[in-house]
Structure formats: structure tokens, C-alpha cells
Amino acid sequence: MKIPFVDLRAQYDHIKPEIDAAIASVIADSAFVGGYENRYVRNFEEAFADYLKAVHCIGCANGTDSIEILLKAMNIGPGDEVIVPAHSWISTSEAVTTVGARPVFVDTHPDYYTLDARLIEASITPRTKAIIAVHLYGLAAEMDEILAVARKHRLRVLEDCAQAHGAEYKGTKVGTLGDAASFSFFPGKNLGAYGDAGCMVTKDPELARRARMLANHGQLAKHNHVIEGRNSRLDGLQAAVLGVKLKHLPQWTALRRKHAQRYDSLLAPLGVHTPSAPAYSSHVYHLYVVQFVNREMVQRDLSQAGISTGVHYPKALPFLTAYANHKHAPEDFPVAARHMDRVLSLPMYPELTAEQIESVVSAVAAAVGG
Ligand SMILES: *Cc1c(COP(=O)(O)O)cnc(C)c1O
């Protein structure tokens, strides 16, 4: 049985009439480009804000721009430092560098894969301006601890929610806990567009105003360029697709959780290191990540059995060539260094069937047993 890592085609098959109608409607209206007057974009921004119980939601071109624009809106730039987790997708640190600031890496929590809140304080300097908390794999970071350190040192907190649409921390949806939050709607995310897309969320009206201007050439009304910005708009087709998919997101999230529980219960007896889901969290399992000491071998065996897996990520950020100038050694980030050699993401998507899950588990059993 061939099992893909994600199956966007299966998802489309379930919602085809709704998607096709939404796309046809945008085309009929020629409502292609985002901005202040596109009703598809505005409708999605409002619907997503409602879903999160957030105040302001501003669409933009992708989830990397959203981090960068929010940092800019916070006036973070040259001479500043921003704390980021050692283990994330490169966008998190890349956006810091793009605004002219310096990313300062902090090691991963040994159980949760998110930023280890206990280690933040030791990395704060007089130049530190913000902390980016990434809710990696769909699990909320330790927000109370992160917000407490931030308050004590007067730092901004930006949540990178690219992998955590709908995840909760103590009953509150992530994206509404810090000063601002960034979402990606890359097609493979839990809420994915049919191309690149992203958004920014905040309850701070001034931050929202600046972010909206920065994403659209510094204007809030046509030809009134208050500042210089850029072109990073959410377009009408993507907004319409996202609007359709958002209605299905709660059900898709419930299915991801159900699949994760099934994996947990079948894999734990095999001695496999399954994901932690601490009591404070409601995990949305963007990725279902397990660990193996002999990861390469298990991945190869699964691949031979027709099962696609992923590694998120094979090199922690401080060890990438892009950050060679930071001159970090594995012992600077022992947990991230260990995880990067062991983590393996198993197939995870709402449309996964019980039979597929059992095939993945059998293949894992064969790989670890033999
Ligand atoms: C996907 C992702 C991003 C960036 O999203 P894009 O829309 O691809 O630019 C940022 N941070 C994390 C943790 C991600 O997984």
C-alpha cells in the first residue's frame, strides 16, 4: 500500500463543489488582488479572526512575510536581538535577519520540541527586543513562562503559528496570547491555500495599522502612502479557498487528533517515542513526530514499504550553513542536536484511514523489530 505524507488531492475530492464555486466567483468578480477593497480577503480576515477569537487579522502573501512585517511593525531592526528557538523552520530566524536584527537561538524543550522557556533568560542582553515562540508541530509553546520572562524584561512576544492553526493553550487559541502572531497558509499546513498565503493577528490596534500599511505599500487608502511598505497582499483566490476550508478546519483538527491517538496507542507498545501532549495544550498535530536512534534506517525501510515520511528538520537552525557565522557547536544546543538526528514525521492528514495507520505501524514494527 502506497501511503503519501500528505494527501491534498484527497482533501480536494471531499470539498470540490465548494472550492470550485468559490474560485469561479472570484474570477467572475475579477477580485484578484488583495488589499482594502477585496471582499473575499476581508471576509476571510473576519472569519479567521472570529475563529481565533482575535481582534485584528491582516492577510499577507505568506507566513515568512508575516513574521518579517510584524517585526518591522514593532520597530525591530539593526542593533536589536530576537530570541528564536534553535529548532524550527528557517523562516523564523530568516525574518529576524531580513529586518536587520540578529536571531539568538535558544535550545528546545526535551519533551515538547518547543522553545525551552527555562533557558530564555540566560540569552537576554540589553539588545534583546522580542521573543518568537513557535508552536512547533502543532503544540503550543509554554506561553505563561515565556510571557512572564517577556514582561520582566519588557520584550515583545511574537507567536509563529504556522504549524498550529486552532491549537490551544489552557483553553485559548494560539495566536491571541502574545503581542502579535503570524500564520502561514502554505498548502500543506493545517489550513492551507492553493499557493502561498499568510496572515498576521494582533489585538494591538497600532500594530495592526502598521502591519496593514507595511503589507500594502504603506497605504491604508488608495494613493495615500503614509510610509514605504511592500507588496505582500493576500490575493482573492487564496482568500476564497481559505474561507471554504476554514469551515472544515474544526472537523479536520478532530480527525488529526483521533489519528494521533490511534498512532499513540499502537506505537507505544512497540517502545516508540511518541509525541508528548502536556495537560495545558490542545495539540493539532500538524506533524506527528516520533524518534528513533536509527532514524535513517527506519525511514529507508518505511520508504521501501511505500510509506512517505519527513524529517522536520534534519539540521537545527544554528547548525545550518546560513548561520555558520554564529559559530555554534552541537554542545551549545544539546537537545536540538539530539532531536535533529532522531525525529521522523509519519504520514498525518485528516483523510488518513484506519487501514493506512495500521500499515504505517506494521512497517514501523518491522523496521524496529528486524
Ligand atoms: C511554514 C512555516 C513558516 C513560513 O511559512 P511560509 O508561508 O511558507 O512562508 C514559518 N514558520 C514555521 C514554523 C513554518 O512551519
PDBQT file of the ligand as one rigid body, heavy atoms in Angstrom, charges set to zero:
ROOT
HETATM    1  C1  LIG A 401       5.706  27.100   7.138  1.00  0.00    +0.000 C 
HETATM    2  C2  LIG A 401       6.366  27.847   8.214  1.00  0.00    +0.000 A 
HETATM    3  C3  LIG A 401       6.652  29.229   8.120  1.00  0.00    +0.000 A 
HETATM    4  C4  LIG A 401       6.556  30.031   6.866  1.00  0.00    +0.000 C 
HETATM    5  O1  LIG A 401       5.533  29.923   6.077  1.00  0.00    +0.000 OA
HETATM    6  P1  LIG A 401       5.534  30.262   4.506  1.00  0.00    +0.000 P 
HETATM    7  O2  LIG A 401       4.115  30.577   4.275  1.00  0.00    +0.000 OA
HETATM    8  O3  LIG A 401       5.998  29.039   3.805  1.00  0.00    +0.000 OA
HETATM    9  O4  LIG A 401       6.422  31.432   4.269  1.00  0.00    +0.000 OA
HETATM   10  C5  LIG A 401       7.144  29.873   9.233  1.00  0.00    +0.000 A 
HETATM   11  N1  LIG A 401       7.374  29.239  10.377  1.00  0.00    +0.000 NA
HETATM   12  C6  LIG A 401       7.155  27.907  10.512  1.00  0.00    +0.000 A 
HETATM   13  C7  LIG A 401       7.418  27.255  11.829  1.00  0.00    +0.000 C 
HETATM   14  C8  LIG A 401       6.653  27.166   9.435  1.00  0.00    +0.000 A 
HETATM   15  O5  LIG A 401       6.441  25.856   9.578  1.00  0.00    +0.000 OA
ENDROOT
TORSDOF 0
